[in-house]
Amino acid sequence: MRPYPAHAQPLAAAPWATLACLALLAGCGGGGSSVEAAPAEMASAVATAVTPAPIAAPAVNATATTVTPTATSTATAATPAASAATPATAAAMLTLDLARLPDYTPVLPASYDNAVAATDNTPATASRGNAVAALGRVLFHDRRLSINDTIACASCHQQALGFGDSRRFSLGFAGGSTTAHAMRLGNVRYWQPANMFWDRRAATLEAQATEPIRHPVEMGFTDAAAGLGAVTAKLQALTYYQELFTLAYGDANVTVARLQTALAQFQRAMVSTASRWDAAYAQVYNPAAPDRGLGTPLPGFTVQENRGRQLFVAAPPQGGLGCAACHQPPTFSLAANSRSNGLDAGETVLFKSPSLKNVALSGAFMHDGRFASLEQVVDHYDRGIQDGPALDDRLRTPQGQPRRLNLSADDKAALVAFLRTLSDPALTTDNRFSSPFR
């Protein structure tokens, strides 16, 4: 909850930028301690190849102001049975019909407008297509990406939990614990400047995608274990990956760059637009209004939920806390100019957080999972912010001291109630993101 002091700089990325900010760093990270960067050649561009038709830019549903987002964000056919078009090896391993892949193009409500599109971190040169995203889905759920075939990306980023983990620290391939809480992945595409992990150490989602694979605790393909080269060789020897890479890229060559692109494109398809908040906001969204209708009481919300919405969205002069200046609706992803939230005195690291969509499904909060409930998170912003060089100015008084909000018990409960309206059951059950393995 980042009240906006007079000396702080307003945000320029959105009309509500002059609101203050609540940096609820309440998601998850996956990645533990940083490791040395992958060799430069591993991030090289994918070789030119014949690819399937590209995925179009996210489609905006013009009727989304009157139609519940659930109807658009989850529309996908049930996984078809294997057909003659699916090679025998892939058919034996996977539930995918390679001739009728699900469509991974996000269908967006009208509120995902040009301001939201400007935060999309998809590279202009990214290899696209449903076959690329489907390959990413298989990779995401495949335990063979760990050195002993025990851990997949999905082990720590579980769909039912908003692609997060209920544990404070996830378990790695040998049973050891990571040192960071696993970040939720919903709306991961909507974050600029595009760097990833809690400490922003990976420049892009593509660069982030393979770091857990080479991590000594998470998946174990360290440089001492021949690194990512050993992973590509392992996958190259599996017939179903030869078939999937050929479908996605035109040939069977497994490269690190292709792994990164496929995993990143699959994750970017995880767009959350079907929470109760989305459905209610679609009814009041007004692109001509200065705040796009964000300040309007939402239909179907309880008095408590609307009070929490007011506190979250409105600036302090309007009776709010200005949380939305950092956690920007409708994606609830972090604003680019957000800094850290004062967890520890003297903090120097500029932490980022994931989108707050599905935050109520998390089992732990902050980069180190130190809080076990949303109530504890709210208490931190109410009276626990610590001073340090990295502290966001919106969490300071005009005199430069950490803010103390002195919220009533009712207002704390209202904030928690509002955050629970951001849960998106469509994303957590969408078959397109489930395990494709038989």
N, C-alpha and C positions, 0 to 999 in steps of 0.2 A: 504494500500500500504506500504509494509514493506521493505524499502531499507535495504540491508544487510551489516551492518558495519563490519569492519575487525575483530573485537573482538568477534562477535557473533558466536555461535556454529552451524555448518551445520546440516541439517536434515539428518537422516539416513534411513528414511522410504521409500525413493523413489529416483530415479536417478536425479531428478531435485531438490534434497534437498538443493543443494548449492545456489539455487535462493533465493532472498529475499522475504519478505512476506507482502501482503496486507490483514490485518485482517478485512475484511468487515463484521463485526458482524451485518449482515443485514437481518437476518431471523426473527424468532419469537419464543416465548417461551411457552405460555400456562402453567400455573402453578402459576402465581402470586407470592405472598409472600410464603416463605417456611412454612410448617406446620410440626408438630412433626411426626417422622417416624411411619409407620404402625407397629402394634405389630409383633414381630418376627414370630409367628406362621402363620401369613398371607402370608409370603414369603416362606413357606415350600414347599417342592417338591410335585408335583402332584402324587397322589396315582397311582400305577401301574394299567393300564387298557388296554383292547384291543382297539387299535386305527387303523384308516384307514392307507393305505399305506403311508409312509412318503414322503414329498416333497423332491425331489432330490436336491443336491447342484446346485446352479445356473449354467445353461448350457451356455457355451461359444460358440458363433456362429463363426465358423472358417472363414466364408466368410464375416465377418462384415467389413473387410477393403474395400470391394467393394460394399456392400449392405447397403443402407440407414437403420439406426437402427430402424426407424419407423416400418419397416416391421416385426421386431421381437419383439419389446417391447410391442406392442399393440395387438398382435395376441390373440384373445379370441373369442369364439363363443358368439353370442347374448344370453342374458339371456333367457333360455328356459322356456316354459310355465310349470306350475305345472303339475305333473304327478301322477300316482297312487302310485309311490314310495315315494312321498312326503306326510307325514301325513296331515290330513285335517286342523289342526290348523295352521301349518307352511304355508300350501298352501294359507290359507285365509289371512295371514299376510304378506307373503313374495313373491317376484318374483322368488325366488330360486327354482330350481329343484334339490332336494337333491341327486338324482341318477346321475346327470350330472353337477357337480359343475365346475366352471371355474378353470383353472390351475393357481395357484399362484406362480409357479416356475419361477423366473426371467430368461429370455433368454438374454444373455449378448454379446456385441460385443467383438472382440478380444482384444481391449484395456483394458478391465476389466481383467487384467492378474493377475499373482501371487502376485504382489505388492498390488493390490487392494484387492484381497482375504484376504490378511493378516490383513486388517482393518475391516473385517466383524465381527460384535459383536454378532452374533447369538450364544447362548450357545450350547455347544456340547450336552447337555442333554435336549435341548428344545423339547417339543412335537411339531411334525410337521405333515403336511398333509393338503390337500386342505380343509378338513372339519374343521380343527382348524382355518385356515385363514378365511374361510367363516363365522365361528362363530364370529371371531374378527370383520369382516365386519358388521355383524348385531349389535354387541355390540357398535361399533364405531358410528353407525348412530342412535342408539336407545335413545330417550329422557328419557326413563324410568330409565336410569342410574343416572338421577338427582332426587333430593328429591321430586320435584313437577312436574316431567314429562315435563319440558320445555326446557332443554338443553341437547344436545348430544356432544360427542367429535367433531363431524362434524360441530357443530354450530360455533366453533372457528377455526377449521381446515378444511376450505372449499376447495373441490377438484378444483374448477374453479380458485382458487387463489394459486395453488401449495400447497394446504393443509395448508394455512395460513389464515389470517384475514385482511380485508381492514381497520378495525378500529385500532387505536393506542392501545387501551386496550379493550379486549373482554368483553361482558356483561355476568354476571353470572345468576344463576337461579332466583334470586330475583331482577334483574335489576342493581345490583351493578357492578362496573368495577374492572377488575383485575389490578395488578400493574406491569405486564410484558406483552410485546407484544407476541402474539401467534407464536411459531416457525413453519416454514415450515417443512414438514416431508419427502420430497423426499430425497432418499439416506440416510435415518436415520440409516440404517444398517451399513454404511461404516464410522465408527468412533470408534477408540480406543483411550483411555481406556474404552469406552462404557458408561461413566457416562452421565446423561441427565439433562435437564433444562439449562437455561442460566448460572446459578451459579454452575452447575455440582453436585447438591446435591443428586440426585438419582443415585445409583450405576449402574443400568442397565435400559434398556428400559422396562423390565418387572416391575421393581420397580416404574418407572415413570408412568406406564399406569394407575394405580389406584389412584395416588395422586390428580389429578383434581377432582375425584369423591368425595373424602373426604375433599376437600377444602371448607372453609366457604363461599367463594364468588362464586366459579365456579359451583359446582354441589350439595354441601350442605350436604352430608352424613358425618358430623363431628362426633367426638366421642360423643358429647352431643346428637346427633341424632342416636345413636347406631352404627355409623361408617359403615365400610365395611360389617360387619355382617348383617346389615339391608339390604344392597344391595343384598347380596347373597340370603337372605331369600325372598326378593321381586322377584328376577328372578326365584328362585326355584318354586315359585307359578305360574309361567307363563308356560302354556303347551308347547308353541313353543320353549322355552329354554330347557325344559326337552328333547324335541326331538333333538335339535341341540347339546346339551352336550352329549347325548347318541351317536350321530353320530360321534362326534369329539373325545370323550374320552372313549366310551364303556359303560358308565352308565350316569344317569341323575344328578349326584351330582354336584351342583354348588359350587365351592370353589373360594377363592380369587386367589390362585395360578393359577387356570385354567383361570380365567378372565384375569390375567396378561399375561399369555402365549398366549392366543388367540389374544388379542389386539396387543401384540408385534409382533406376526408373521404376522398379517395383515399389520402392518405398515412397516415391513421389506420387504414386497413384493412391496412397492412403490419405485421402482428403476427407475431412470431417465436416459434413453439412446437415446432419440429421439429428441433432440434439433437440431437446425441448426449447432451448433458447433459439436455435435456428428457425424452428417452426413458428414460434411467436414473433420473432423479429421480421420474418418474411411478410408478416401482415402489416407491419408499420414502417418498413423500410421506405425511405423517401430520398432519392438521390438529389433532390433539389434543396433539401433542408441542410442547414449548416452542419448539423451533427448526423446527417443521414437517418434521422429518426431514432438514434440510440438513446436519447433522453426520454422517449415516450414510454409510459407504462406498458408492459407487455401483456396482451390478452392471455388468459389461462394461467397466469402466474398467481401465486398466493400473495397476500399482503407482505409476508416476510420475504419472499423471493424478490418482489419488486423493490422492497427496501434495500436488499442486498445489491440488486442491479443499480439502483440510484447511487449507493455508496461507491460501487465499482466504477461507474461510468462518469459521474459528475465530478467537476473540479471542486476544490474546497470552497471557493466563494459561492458555489451553488449547492452547498450542503453535502458534497461527496468527498471521496478520498482520491479520486483521479487515477485509480489503478489502470484504467484503459489506456493511459498515455504510454505505458510500457507494454502491456498485454493487450494488443490492439484487436478489437472486434472488426470483422466477423471471424477471423482466423484464430484470434487470441494468441497469436505468435508474438514473439518479442520484437519491440522496436529496435531499429539498428543502432540508435544512440544510447541504449540502456547500458548501465554499468552494473556494479555489484550491489548486493543487498545487505551488507553489514552483518554477515553471520559471525565473523570473528574480528576482534580488534586488530587493527593494523593490516587488514586484508589488502593484498596488492594484485591478486588475480582478477581479471575481468571475466566473470562467469556469465554464461548465457543459460537460458532455460528453454525447454520445449514449449509448444503450444499448451494452453491450459485445457484444451478439449480433452475430456475423459480424465481430468485430474483427480476426480473423486474415486477412481478405480485404483489409484496408486496405493501401495502398501507402505511407502516411505517417501520422504520429501526432502528436497535440496540435493546438491551434488553428492553429498556424503550420506544421504538418507537419515539425517539425525533426528528428524521429526517423524512421528508415527501417525499423525492425524492432521486434518486440515485445521482443526481447532488450534493445534500447536503452531501451525504456520501463521495463522492470524495473530496469535499472541506475540510471535516474534516481531511482526510489523507494528504491533500496538505498543510494545514496551521493550523490545530486545535488540534493536538495531545498534550495532557497534561502529565506532568511527574507524576510518582507515583511508589510505590514498585512493582506493578503487571505489569507494562508496559513491553511489549515484547522488547527484545534487538534489534530486527530487525527494530524497530521504533525509534531507537536512532542513533545519530551520533557516530563516533568513540570516541568522547569526552564525550559521555554519555548523551547528550542533546536530547530532542525530535526532530525528523527530520522535516524539512520544505522543501517540494519538489519544490515549485515554478513552478508548471505546467502551460503550456500555456492553453489558452481557447480551442484550437484545441485538445490538448492531453486529457484534461478533457472530452471533448465531445466524443473522441475516446474510452476512457475507458467505458463510459456509453453505447456507441453503442455496444461494445464487450459484456458487461454484458447482454444486451438484446438478444444476440444470444444464451444464455443459457436457454431461455424459451422452455419448452417441452410441446407442445400441446397434445401429446399422453397421457402423464400422467394425464393431467387435464381433459381428456375426456374418459379415459379408463373405460368401464362399470364395470369391476371387482371391482372398488373402489367406485362406486356410491352407493346411498342408495338402499338397497334391499327391502324396505318396499313398499307396495302397496298404 
